[in-house]
């Protein structure tokens, strides 16, 4: 084999964290078809489980998962 064929590719935990973020963004933008969600969700779950086990990501609380709803601004009725 030549030296070109022996080049090693390294994958880091940060790459997997980025992959999760990409899946989340693409999903929120409607990039996937309905019948693709099972495979994509399974892949997402496996990566996420690995990252949780490795300590690279932490379990999000409900407050972190859902954006805070702001009070409508306007005149108060006090």
N, CA, C and O atoms as a GROMACS GRO file, in nm:
protein
  312
    1UNK      N    1   0.083  -0.118   0.000
    1UNK     CA    2   0.000   0.000   0.000
    1UNK      C    3   0.088   0.125   0.000
    1UNK      O    4   0.195   0.128   0.060
    2UNK      N    5   0.040   0.225  -0.067
    2UNK     CA    6   0.113   0.351  -0.067
    2UNK      C    7   0.084   0.428   0.060
    2UNK      O    8  -0.008   0.395   0.134
    3UNK      N    9   0.165   0.531   0.085
    3UNK     CA   10   0.145   0.612   0.205
    3UNK      C   11   0.011   0.685   0.203
    3UNK      O   12  -0.048   0.709   0.308
    4UNK      N   13  -0.037   0.720   0.084
    4UNK     CA   14  -0.166   0.789   0.072
    4UNK      C   15  -0.280   0.704   0.126
    4UNK      O   16  -0.372   0.756   0.188
    5UNK      N   17  -0.275   0.574   0.102
    5UNK     CA   18  -0.381   0.484   0.146
    5UNK      C   19  -0.376   0.455   0.295
    5UNK      O   20  -0.474   0.407   0.352
    6UNK      N   21  -0.264   0.485   0.359
    6UNK     CA   22  -0.247   0.455   0.500
    6UNK      C   23  -0.278   0.574   0.590
    6UNK      O   24  -0.256   0.567   0.711
    7UNK      N   25  -0.327   0.683   0.534
    7UNK     CA   26  -0.361   0.800   0.613
    7UNK      C   27  -0.473   0.764   0.710
    7UNK      O   28  -0.574   0.706   0.670
    8UNK      N   29  -0.455   0.798   0.837
    8UNK     CA   30  -0.555   0.767   0.938
    8UNK      C   31  -0.648   0.886   0.958
    8UNK      O   32  -0.605   1.002   0.962
    9UNK      N   33  -0.773   0.855   0.968
    9UNK     CA   34  -0.873   0.957   0.997
    9UNK      C   35  -0.910   0.942   1.143
    9UNK      O   36  -0.939   0.832   1.190
   10UNK      N   37  -0.908   1.054   1.215
   10UNK     CA   38  -0.941   1.050   1.358
   10UNK      C   39  -1.077   1.113   1.381
   10UNK      O   40  -1.109   1.218   1.326
   11UNK      N   41  -1.155   1.047   1.462
   11UNK     CA   42  -1.287   1.095   1.500
   11UNK      C   43  -1.282   1.126   1.648
   11UNK      O   44  -1.240   1.042   1.728
   12UNK      N   45  -1.325   1.246   1.686
   12UNK     CA   46  -1.321   1.287   1.825
   12UNK      C   47  -1.463   1.302   1.878
   12UNK      O   48  -1.559   1.311   1.801
   13UNK      N   49  -1.476   1.306   2.010
   13UNK     CA   50  -1.607   1.322   2.071
   13UNK      C   51  -1.674   1.451   2.024
   13UNK      O   52  -1.795   1.455   2.006
   14UNK      N   53  -1.596   1.554   2.003
   14UNK     CA   54  -1.651   1.682   1.955
   14UNK      C   55  -1.718   1.664   1.819
   14UNK      O   56  -1.816   1.733   1.789
   15UNK      N   57  -1.667   1.574   1.737
   15UNK     CA   58  -1.728   1.547   1.607
   15UNK      C   59  -1.866   1.484   1.624
   15UNK      O   60  -1.959   1.515   1.550
   16UNK      N   61  -1.879   1.396   1.721
   16UNK     CA   62  -2.008   1.331   1.747
   16UNK      C   63  -2.108   1.429   1.808
   16UNK      O   64  -2.227   1.423   1.777
   17UNK      N   65  -2.060   1.518   1.894
   17UNK     CA   66  -2.147   1.621   1.950
   17UNK      C   67  -2.199   1.709   1.836
   17UNK      O   68  -2.317   1.743   1.832
   18UNK      N   69  -2.111   1.745   1.744
   18UNK     CA   70  -2.150   1.825   1.628
   18UNK      C   71  -2.252   1.750   1.543
   18UNK      O   72  -2.347   1.811   1.493
   19UNK      N   73  -2.235   1.620   1.526
   19UNK     CA   74  -2.330   1.540   1.449
   19UNK      C   75  -2.469   1.545   1.512
   19UNK      O   76  -2.569   1.556   1.441
   20UNK      N   77  -2.477   1.538   1.646
   20UNK     CA   78  -2.606   1.550   1.713
   20UNK      C   79  -2.670   1.686   1.686
   20UNK      O   80  -2.790   1.695   1.660
   21UNK      N   81  -2.589   1.790   1.693
   21UNK     CA   82  -2.641   1.925   1.668
   21UNK      C   83  -2.690   1.939   1.524
   21UNK      O   84  -2.791   2.005   1.500
   22UNK      N   85  -2.619   1.880   1.431
   22UNK     CA   86  -2.660   1.884   1.290
   22UNK      C   87  -2.794   1.814   1.271
   22UNK      O   88  -2.881   1.865   1.201
   23UNK      N   89  -2.810   1.698   1.333
   23UNK     CA   90  -2.937   1.625   1.323
   23UNK      C   91  -3.050   1.709   1.382
   23UNK      O   92  -3.159   1.715   1.325
   24UNK      N   93  -3.026   1.773   1.497
   24UNK     CA   94  -3.128   1.855   1.561
   24UNK      C   95  -3.169   1.972   1.471
   24UNK      O   96  -3.288   1.999   1.454
   25UNK      N   97  -3.071   2.041   1.414
   25UNK     CA   98  -3.101   2.156   1.328
   25UNK      C   99  -3.175   2.112   1.202
   25UNK      O  100  -3.275   2.172   1.163
   26UNK      N  101  -3.125   2.006   1.138
   26UNK     CA  102  -3.188   1.958   1.015
   26UNK      C  103  -3.332   1.913   1.041
   26UNK      O  104  -3.421   1.938   0.961
   27UNK      N  105  -3.353   1.848   1.155
   27UNK     CA  106  -3.488   1.804   1.191
   27UNK      C  107  -3.580   1.922   1.213
   27UNK      O  108  -3.694   1.921   1.167
   28UNK      N  109  -3.532   2.023   1.284
   28UNK     CA  110  -3.617   2.139   1.312
   28UNK      C  111  -3.650   2.218   1.185
   28UNK      O  112  -3.749   2.291   1.181
   29UNK      N  113  -3.568   2.202   1.083
   29UNK     CA  114  -3.591   2.272   0.956
   29UNK      C  115  -3.667   2.186   0.854
   29UNK      O  116  -3.688   2.228   0.741
   30UNK      N  117  -3.708   2.067   0.895
   30UNK     CA  118  -3.786   1.981   0.808
   30UNK      C  119  -3.706   1.916   0.696
   30UNK      O  120  -3.759   1.895   0.587
   31UNK      N  121  -3.580   1.886   0.722
   31UNK     CA  122  -3.493   1.831   0.618
   31UNK      C  123  -3.516   1.682   0.590
   31UNK      O  124  -3.467   1.630   0.490
   32UNK      N  125  -3.588   1.615   0.677
   32UNK     CA  126  -3.607   1.472   0.662
   32UNK      C  127  -3.751   1.438   0.627
   32UNK      O  128  -3.844   1.510   0.664
   33UNK      N  129  -3.767   1.328   0.555
   33UNK     CA  130  -3.901   1.277   0.525
   33UNK      C  131  -3.949   1.195   0.644
   33UNK      O  132  -3.868   1.144   0.722
   34UNK      N  133  -4.079   1.184   0.658
   34UNK     CA  134  -4.137   1.114   0.773
   34UNK      C  135  -4.085   0.971   0.786
   34UNK      O  136  -4.059   0.925   0.897
   35UNK      N  137  -4.070   0.901   0.675
   35UNK     CA  138  -4.027   0.761   0.683
   35UNK      C  139  -3.878   0.747   0.714
   35UNK      O  140  -3.830   0.636   0.736
   36UNK      N  141  -3.805   0.856   0.717
   36UNK     CA  142  -3.662   0.853   0.749
   36UNK      C  143  -3.636   0.873   0.898
   36UNK      O  144  -3.525   0.847   0.945
   37UNK      N  145  -3.735   0.920   0.971
   37UNK     CA  146  -3.714   0.954   1.111
   37UNK      C  147  -3.679   0.835   1.199
   37UNK      O  148  -3.607   0.852   1.297
   38UNK      N  149  -3.726   0.717   1.168
   38UNK     CA  150  -3.694   0.600   1.249
   38UNK      C  151  -3.544   0.573   1.246
   38UNK      O  152  -3.481   0.556   1.351
   39UNK      N  153  -3.486   0.568   1.126
   39UNK     CA  154  -3.343   0.542   1.113
   39UNK      C  155  -3.260   0.657   1.171
   39UNK      O  156  -3.162   0.633   1.241
   40UNK      N  157  -3.300   0.780   1.142
   40UNK     CA  158  -3.226   0.897   1.191
   40UNK      C  159  -3.236   0.904   1.343
   40UNK      O  160  -3.136   0.931   1.411
   41UNK      N  161  -3.355   0.881   1.396
   41UNK     CA  162  -3.373   0.884   1.541
   41UNK      C  163  -3.294   0.776   1.611
   41UNK      O  164  -3.238   0.799   1.719
   42UNK      N  165  -3.287   0.659   1.552
   42UNK     CA  166  -3.209   0.550   1.610
   42UNK      C  167  -3.061   0.583   1.614
   42UNK      O  168  -2.993   0.558   1.714
   43UNK      N  169  -3.012   0.640   1.506
   43UNK     CA  170  -2.872   0.682   1.499
   43UNK      C  171  -2.845   0.791   1.603
   43UNK      O  172  -2.745   0.786   1.675
   44UNK      N  173  -2.935   0.888   1.610
   44UNK     CA  174  -2.923   0.998   1.706
   44UNK      C  175  -2.919   0.942   1.848
   44UNK      O  176  -2.835   0.983   1.929
   45UNK      N  177  -3.010   0.850   1.880
   45UNK     CA  178  -3.016   0.792   2.014
   45UNK      C  179  -2.888   0.717   2.050
   45UNK      O  180  -2.840   0.728   2.162
   46UNK      N  181  -2.832   0.641   1.954
   46UNK     CA  182  -2.709   0.567   1.981
   46UNK      C  183  -2.591   0.661   2.006
   46UNK      O  184  -2.513   0.640   2.098
   47UNK      N  185  -2.578   0.763   1.923
   47UNK     CA  186  -2.469   0.860   1.942
   47UNK      C  187  -2.485   0.931   2.075
   47UNK      O  188  -2.389   0.946   2.150
   48UNK      N  189  -2.608   0.975   2.104
   48UNK     CA  190  -2.635   1.049   2.228
   48UNK      C  191  -2.605   0.961   2.351
   48UNK      O  192  -2.545   1.008   2.448
   49UNK      N  193  -2.646   0.836   2.346
   49UNK     CA  194  -2.621   0.743   2.456
   49UNK      C  195  -2.471   0.726   2.478
   49UNK      O  196  -2.424   0.725   2.592
   50UNK      N  197  -2.397   0.711   2.370
   50UNK     CA  198  -2.251   0.698   2.378
   50UNK      C  199  -2.190   0.822   2.442
   50UNK      O  200  -2.103   0.812   2.528
   51UNK      N  201  -2.235   0.940   2.398
   51UNK     CA  202  -2.179   1.065   2.450
   51UNK      C  203  -2.216   1.086   2.596
   51UNK      O  204  -2.136   1.140   2.673
   52UNK      N  205  -2.337   1.046   2.636
   52UNK     CA  206  -2.376   1.055   2.777
   52UNK      C  207  -2.289   0.963   2.862
   52UNK      O  208  -2.243   1.002   2.970
   53UNK      N  209  -2.267   0.842   2.814
   53UNK     CA  210  -2.185   0.745   2.886
   53UNK      C  211  -2.041   0.792   2.899
   53UNK      O  212  -1.977   0.772   3.002
   54UNK      N  213  -1.991   0.854   2.794
   54UNK     CA  214  -1.851   0.901   2.794
   54UNK      C  215  -1.834   1.029   2.875
   54UNK      O  216  -1.721   1.066   2.910
   55UNK      N  217  -1.944   1.097   2.906
   55UNK     CA  218  -1.936   1.222   2.979
   55UNK      C  219  -1.915   1.344   2.891
   55UNK      O  220  -1.896   1.455   2.942
   56UNK      N  221  -1.917   1.324   2.760
   56UNK     CA  222  -1.895   1.436   2.667
   56UNK      C  223  -2.013   1.532   2.666
   56UNK      O  224  -1.996   1.651   2.639
   57UNK      N  225  -2.133   1.482   2.695
   57UNK     CA  226  -2.251   1.566   2.708
   57UNK      C  227  -2.323   1.526   2.836
   57UNK      O  228  -2.307   1.415   2.886
   58UNK      N  229  -2.401   1.619   2.888
   58UNK     CA  230  -2.477   1.592   3.009
   58UNK      C  231  -2.624   1.587   2.974
   58UNK      O  232  -2.669   1.647   2.876
   59UNK      N  233  -2.699   1.514   3.055
   59UNK     CA  234  -2.844   1.504   3.037
   59UNK      C  235  -2.904   1.643   3.056
   59UNK      O  236  -2.880   1.708   3.158
   60UNK      N  237  -2.981   1.689   2.959
   60UNK     CA  238  -3.044   1.820   2.967
   60UNK      C  239  -3.166   1.813   3.058
   60UNK      O  240  -3.239   1.715   3.056
   61UNK      N  241  -3.186   1.917   3.135
   61UNK     CA  242  -3.307   1.925   3.217
   61UNK      C  243  -3.419   1.978   3.130
   61UNK      O  244  -3.395   2.027   3.020
   62UNK      N  245  -3.541   1.970   3.178
   62UNK     CA  246  -3.656   2.019   3.102
   62UNK      C  247  -3.642   2.168   3.072
   62UNK      O  248  -3.682   2.213   2.964
   63UNK      N  249  -3.586   2.245   3.166
   63UNK     CA  250  -3.570   2.388   3.145
   63UNK      C  251  -3.474   2.416   3.030
   63UNK      O  252  -3.494   2.512   2.956
   64UNK      N  253  -3.370   2.334   3.015
   64UNK     CA  254  -3.273   2.354   2.909
   64UNK      C  255  -3.328   2.312   2.774
   64UNK      O  256  -3.293   2.370   2.671
   65UNK      N  257  -3.415   2.211   2.773
   65UNK     CA  258  -3.467   2.158   2.648
   65UNK      C  259  -3.570   2.251   2.585
   65UNK      O  260  -3.577   2.264   2.463
   66UNK      N  261  -3.650   2.316   2.668
   66UNK     CA  262  -3.756   2.403   2.617
   66UNK      C  263  -3.719   2.548   2.643
   66UNK      O  264  -3.685   2.583   2.756
   67UNK      N  265  -3.725   2.632   2.540
   67UNK     CA  266  -3.694   2.773   2.562
   67UNK      C  267  -3.796   2.837   2.655
   67UNK      O  268  -3.915   2.803   2.652
   68UNK      N  269  -3.749   2.928   2.737
   68UNK     CA  270  -3.837   2.996   2.831
   68UNK      C  271  -3.935   3.084   2.754
   68UNK      O  272  -3.898   3.151   2.658
   69UNK      N  273  -4.060   3.081   2.798
   69UNK     CA  274  -4.160   3.165   2.734
   69UNK      C  275  -4.163   3.299   2.805
   69UNK      O  276  -4.173   3.307   2.927
   70UNK      N  277  -4.152   3.403   2.725
   70UNK     CA  278  -4.150   3.537   2.782
   70UNK      C  279  -4.291   3.589   2.798
   70UNK      O  280  -4.382   3.555   2.722
   71UNK      N  281  -4.308   3.674   2.899
   71UNK     CA  282  -4.435   3.740   2.919
   71UNK      C  283  -4.458   3.838   2.806
   71UNK      O  284  -4.364   3.908   2.765
   72UNK      N  285  -4.580   3.846   2.753
   72UNK     CA  286  -4.606   3.944   2.648
   72UNK      C  287  -4.585   4.084   2.703
   72UNK      O  288  -4.628   4.117   2.814
   73UNK      N  289  -4.518   4.167   2.623
   73UNK     CA  290  -4.494   4.303   2.667
   73UNK      C  291  -4.608   4.391   2.625
   73UNK      O  292  -4.661   4.379   2.514
   74UNK      N  293  -4.645   4.477   2.710
   74UNK     CA  294  -4.756   4.567   2.683
   74UNK      C  295  -4.798   4.633   2.813
   74UNK      O  296  -4.725   4.628   2.912
   75UNK      N  297  -4.910   4.691   2.812
   75UNK     CA  298  -4.958   4.759   2.932
   75UNK      C  299  -5.004   4.656   3.035
   75UNK      O  300  -5.068   4.557   3.001
   76UNK      N  301  -4.970   4.681   3.159
   76UNK     CA  302  -5.015   4.591   3.265
   76UNK      C  303  -5.150   4.638   3.316
   76UNK      O  304  -5.186   4.755   3.303
   77UNK      N  305  -5.222   4.545   3.376
   77UNK     CA  306  -5.356   4.576   3.427
   77UNK      C  307  -5.355   4.598   3.577
   77UNK      O  308  -5.457   4.578   3.642
   78UNK      N  309  -5.242   4.638   3.632
   78UNK     CA  310  -5.232   4.658   3.778
   78UNK      C  311  -5.306   4.778   3.824
   78UNK      O  312  -5.307   4.808   3.943
   0.00000   0.00000   0.00000
